[in-house]
Amino acid sequence: MVQTARPTSDVTVDSWTTSPLWSKVNDADDATLITGPSGAATQCEVALASLSDPAVSTGHIIYVRAKGNTGSGAGEKLTWYLYEGATLRATSAATTISRTTITTYSYTLSGAEADSVTNYADLRMRIAQTPIGSGELIAVYDGWMEVP
């Protein structure tokens, strides 16, 4: 049976709006969202709900639902990270975010990344936007992690 961990609290808000961030990206609802600042590289971090150790190296997936706004420059990009406390466990590639549709993006942890997690009660998801053009925004609607 799949376990799902949704955000439970803010760890780092930086210049993302509107706090509390966790309550806007844990509801599986595209009516609420958070945004990073226009024209900047920035990141935010939320704590995830506790999971039971699945005792397998497969099926660890981090999801983010996001949409960029209409811009004239290069596409807006997000990278998401999985931390166990302060220790980085996994990093997605910088992913170009659709400007036309709210889209679900995912990153599946490798076996080695999944095996590196030892405390499923102290996981965090960090979301980072690359520098974007002035007037361009990335909206994040939802974020969660699933394990078997």
Stockholm file with secondary structure:
# STOCKHOLM 1.0

chainA/1-148         MVQTARPTSDVTVDSWTTSPLWSKVNDADDATLITGPSGAATQCEVALASLSDPAVSTGHIIYVRAKGNTGSGAGEKLTWYLYEGATLRATSAATTISRTTITTYSYTLSGAEADSVTNYADLRMRIAQTPIGSGELIAVYDGWMEVP
#=GR chainA/1-148 SS CCEEECEEEEEECTTCBSSSSTTTSSSSCTTCCEECCTTCCEEEEEEECCCCCCCSSSCCEEEEEEEECCCSSSCCEEEEEEEETTEEEEECCCEECCSSSCEEEEEECCHHHHHHCCCTTSEEEEEEECCCCTTCCEEEEEEEEEEC
#=GC SS_cons         CCEEECEEEEEECTTCBSSSSTTTSSSSCTTCCEECCTTCCEEEEEEECCCCCCCSSSCCEEEEEEEECCCSSSCCEEEEEEEETTEEEEECCCEECCSSSCEEEEEECCHHHHHHCCCTTSEEEEEEECCCCTTCCEEEEEEEEEEC
//
